[in-house]
Amino acid sequence: MKKKECLGLAMTMLIITVSSAAETFRYDPHGKRDPFIPLIGQDRPSASVAFSEIASRDDVRLEGIAMRESGMRTAIINGEIVKEGFKAGEVEVRKINKDSVVISISGKEYTVKLYEEASV
């Protein structure tokens, strides 16, 4: 084979390999925050949108807790940053502890731990 033919064949094989690899990867965004929606600023959606979908304790995902030097704590629940006292619909964030959050859903209080043991 000539040098040009080898190069053409190699390029064709590369294109086929890259295109077939791209077709097999599928990103599943279920349950994940959209990385293109800003967390702060004017374009940030209202946290009440995420909380309007909470109907029971099973709908609550505590993803993180942060504490400032001043002692003020915030939590990330269902992809939204919230403070103590936050209310949306039937959901209220009552207390943020170092490893759990106390929330009220339709008047009933629940403690959601940051690290929960899987039941066997």
C-alpha positions in Angstrom: 0.0 0.0 0.0 1.0 3.5 -0.6 1.6 6.0 2.2 -1.6 8.0 1.3 -3.7 4.8 1.2 -2.5 3.7 4.6 -3.1 7.2 6.1 -6.7 7.2 4.6 -7.4 3.8 5.9 -6.1 4.7 9.4 -8.3 7.9 9.4 -11.4 5.9 8.4 -10.8 3.4 11.1 -10.3 6.2 13.7 -13.6 7.9 12.7 -15.5 4.6 12.9 -14.0 3.9 16.3 -14.8 7.4 17.7 -18.3 7.5 16.3 -19.2 4.0 17.6 -17.8 4.9 21.1 -19.8 8.1 21.2 -23.0 6.1 20.4 -22.6 3.7 23.3 -22.2 6.3 26.1 -25.5 7.6 27.6 -25.6 10.1 30.4 -28.4 9.3 32.9 -29.4 12.6 34.6 -32.1 11.0 36.8 -31.8 12.4 40.3 -28.9 14.7 39.5 -28.7 18.5 39.3 -28.5 20.0 35.9 -24.9 21.4 35.8 -25.9 24.2 33.4 -28.4 25.8 35.9 -26.6 28.2 38.1 -26.8 27.7 41.9 -26.8 31.4 42.6 -27.8 34.6 40.8 -30.8 35.8 39.0 -31.1 32.9 36.6 -31.3 30.4 39.5 -34.6 28.7 39.7 -36.7 28.9 42.9 -35.9 26.2 45.5 -39.7 25.8 45.9 -39.7 23.9 42.6 -37.6 21.1 44.1 -39.5 21.1 47.3 -42.9 21.1 45.6 -42.2 17.5 44.6 -41.7 16.4 48.2 -44.7 14.5 49.4 -43.1 12.1 52.0 -39.9 11.4 53.8 -38.8 9.1 51.0 -38.7 12.1 48.6 -36.0 13.9 50.6 -32.4 13.5 49.6 -29.9 15.2 52.0 -26.8 15.7 49.9 -24.6 17.8 52.1 -24.3 20.1 55.1 -22.0 23.2 55.3 -21.1 25.3 58.4 -19.5 28.8 58.4 -17.1 30.0 61.0 -20.0 32.0 62.5 -21.8 28.7 63.1 -24.5 29.3 60.5 -25.4 26.0 58.7 -26.9 25.4 55.3 -28.0 22.1 53.8 -28.3 20.8 50.3 -31.6 19.0 49.9 -32.7 17.6 46.6 -30.1 19.8 44.8 -31.1 23.0 46.5 -29.2 25.1 49.1 -31.5 25.9 52.1 -31.2 27.4 55.5 -33.0 26.8 58.8 -36.6 28.2 58.6 -36.9 27.7 54.8 -40.5 26.9 53.8 -41.9 25.8 50.5 -45.4 24.4 50.2 -45.9 21.8 53.0 -42.1 21.4 53.7 -40.1 23.4 56.3 -36.5 23.0 57.3 -36.7 23.2 61.1 -33.1 22.5 62.2 -29.8 21.8 60.6 -27.4 19.7 62.7 -23.8 18.7 61.9 -24.9 15.4 60.4 -28.7 15.6 60.1 -31.6 17.9 59.2 -35.0 18.1 60.9 -37.7 18.8 58.4 -41.5 19.1 58.6 -43.7 17.7 55.9 -47.4 18.5 56.2 -46.9 19.1 60.0 -45.0 15.8 60.7 -41.3 16.1 61.8 -38.6 13.8 60.3 -34.9 13.6 61.0 -32.9 13.0 57.8 -29.4 11.8 58.4 -26.5 12.7 56.1 -25.1 9.2 56.2 -27.8 6.6 56.6 -26.9 2.9 57.0 -28.4 0.7 54.3 -31.0 -1.8 55.6 -30.2 -5.4 55.1 
